[in-house]
Amino acid sequence: GYTQDEYIGQPIADFHADPDAIEDILTKLGRGETIHSYEARLRCKDGSIRHVLISSNVLWRDGQFVHTRCFTRDITEQKRARDALQLSENVKSAILNAALDAVITMDERGFITDFNPAAERIFGYPKEAAVGRSVVHVSVRNRQGKIVYATDEKTAGRVVPATLQSRHALEGDVAS
């Protein structure tokens, strides 16, 4: 929101929200380094903060620092989206980790992508051993010996979960 007159010719540090970041940038530029996608925070005229990526280098003439060429890209919305996604992932993990029922997530091919602590107890596999394997390898068999979680020709290779009648089964138990 600054006009050219308010911005050009002013110390760049006046616009940075983090003194340590601009000091680091200026030190690197002063050593002749080129900066690529340096994440920083800039203060707008209205006082709001924008997250940016800075790419910059210096024009040197006869060994003298003349000026910098700087490209600044606003990534505020991407950062907000990334932070919101991280918060959502943290909430999801907290819910899954606290769940008493087994929760297994898998990809479209039936390979396990997540395995909560209750699934570890019920199926008897640690998460590290289950993730990346086919759900068929970590299945529960019912009293008739049939796999409760499986793929077959009727489902065109999709994994179809069946309802377990017995919750919180201990290792060695079978579903009814």
C-alpha positions in Angstrom: 0.0 0.0 0.0 3.0 2.3 -0.1 3.4 4.9 -2.8 6.7 5.0 -4.8 7.8 8.1 -2.8 7.1 6.4 0.5 9.1 3.3 -0.5 11.9 4.1 -2.9 15.1 5.4 -1.3 14.0 4.3 2.2 16.0 1.8 4.3 14.6 -1.6 3.4 14.8 -2.7 7.1 12.0 -0.2 7.9 9.6 -2.5 6.0 10.7 -5.8 7.5 8.8 -7.2 10.4 11.8 -9.3 11.6 15.1 -7.4 12.2 17.1 -10.7 12.2 15.7 -11.7 8.8 16.7 -8.4 7.1 20.1 -8.4 8.8 20.7 -11.9 7.5 19.6 -10.9 4.0 21.8 -7.8 3.9 24.8 -9.7 5.3 24.4 -12.4 2.5 24.0 -9.8 -0.2 27.0 -7.9 1.2 29.1 -11.0 0.8 28.1 -11.2 -2.8 25.6 -14.1 -2.4 22.5 -14.3 -4.4 19.3 -15.0 -2.4 16.7 -17.4 -3.7 13.2 -17.7 -2.2 14.2 -16.4 1.2 11.0 -16.5 3.4 10.4 -13.2 5.3 7.7 -11.0 6.7 7.0 -7.5 5.5 5.0 -4.8 7.3 2.4 -3.1 5.1 1.4 0.6 5.3 -1.7 -0.4 7.3 0.4 -2.4 9.8 -0.6 -5.8 8.5 2.0 -8.4 7.9 2.5 -10.2 4.6 4.6 -13.4 4.2 6.9 -13.2 1.2 9.6 -15.0 -0.7 12.5 -12.8 -1.6 15.0 -13.4 -4.4 17.7 -10.8 -4.7 21.3 -10.0 -5.9 23.6 -7.0 -5.9 24.8 -4.8 -8.7 28.5 -4.2 -7.9 30.5 -1.5 -9.7 34.3 -1.3 -9.2 33.9 -3.4 -6.0 31.2 -1.0 -4.7 27.7 -2.1 -3.7 25.5 0.1 -6.0 22.0 -1.4 -5.4 20.1 -4.6 -5.2 17.7 -6.1 -7.7 14.9 -7.8 -5.7 11.9 -9.8 -6.6 9.4 -10.2 -3.8 6.5 -12.7 -4.1 3.6 -12.5 -1.7 2.8 -16.0 -0.3 0.5 -14.9 2.5 -2.5 -16.9 1.3 -0.4 -20.0 0.6 1.1 -19.8 4.1 -2.4 -19.5 5.6 -3.6 -22.5 3.7 -0.5 -24.5 4.7 -0.9 -23.5 8.3 -4.7 -24.4 8.2 -3.8 -27.8 6.6 -1.2 -28.4 9.4 -3.8 -27.6 12.1 -6.3 -29.8 10.4 -3.8 -32.7 10.3 -2.9 -32.2 13.9 -6.6 -32.3 14.9 -7.2 -35.4 12.8 -4.1 -37.1 14.3 -5.3 -36.3 17.9 -8.8 -37.7 17.1 -7.5 -40.8 15.5 -4.9 -41.4 18.3 -7.6 -41.1 21.0 -10.2 -43.2 19.2 -11.1 -46.5 20.9 -12.1 -48.1 17.5 -9.6 -49.1 14.9 -9.3 -46.6 12.1 -7.4 -47.6 9.0 -7.0 -45.4 6.0 -5.9 -46.7 2.7 -5.4 -45.6 -0.9 -7.4 -46.5 -3.9 -5.4 -49.7 -4.3 -6.1 -51.0 -0.8 -2.6 -50.1 0.6 -2.7 -48.8 4.2 -1.7 -45.1 4.6 -2.6 -44.7 8.3 -3.2 -47.0 11.2 -4.2 -45.7 14.5 -3.2 -47.0 18.0 -6.5 -48.9 18.4 -5.9 -50.7 15.1 -2.5 -51.6 16.4 -4.1 -53.2 19.5 -6.9 -54.9 17.6 -4.9 -56.2 14.6 -1.7 -56.8 16.5 0.6 -54.9 14.1 2.6 -51.8 14.8 1.8 -48.9 12.6 5.2 -49.0 11.0 4.6 -52.6 9.9 1.1 -52.0 8.5 1.6 -48.7 6.6 2.4 -49.4 2.9 1.0 -53.0 3.0 -2.2 -54.3 1.5 -5.1 -54.2 3.9 -5.5 -57.9 3.2 -2.3 -58.6 5.1 -3.6 -57.0 8.3 -7.1 -58.4 8.3 -9.2 -60.0 10.9 -10.8 -63.4 10.2 -14.3 -64.1 11.3 -15.4 -67.4 13.0 -15.9 -69.0 9.6 -12.3 -68.1 8.6 -13.4 -65.4 6.1 -11.4 -62.2 5.9 -13.4 -59.3 7.2 -11.5 -56.7 5.2 -10.7 -57.9 1.7 -10.9 -57.2 -2.0 -12.6 -59.5 -4.5 -14.0 -59.5 -8.1 -17.4 -58.1 -7.0 -15.8 -54.9 -5.8 -13.5 -54.5 -8.9 -10.4 -54.5 -6.6 -11.8 -51.9 -4.2 -11.4 -52.6 -0.5 -14.8 -53.0 1.1 -14.9 -52.8 4.9 -17.3 -55.1 6.8 -18.8 -54.2 10.1 -17.1 -55.9 13.0 -19.7 -57.1 15.6 -17.1 -57.3 18.4 -15.3 -54.1 19.2 -12.0 -53.7 20.9 -11.0 -57.3 20.2 -7.8 -58.5 21.8 -5.0 -60.2 19.9 -6.1 -63.6 18.9 -9.8 -62.8 19.1 -12.0 -63.2 16.0 -14.8 -61.0 14.8 -18.3 -62.5 14.8 
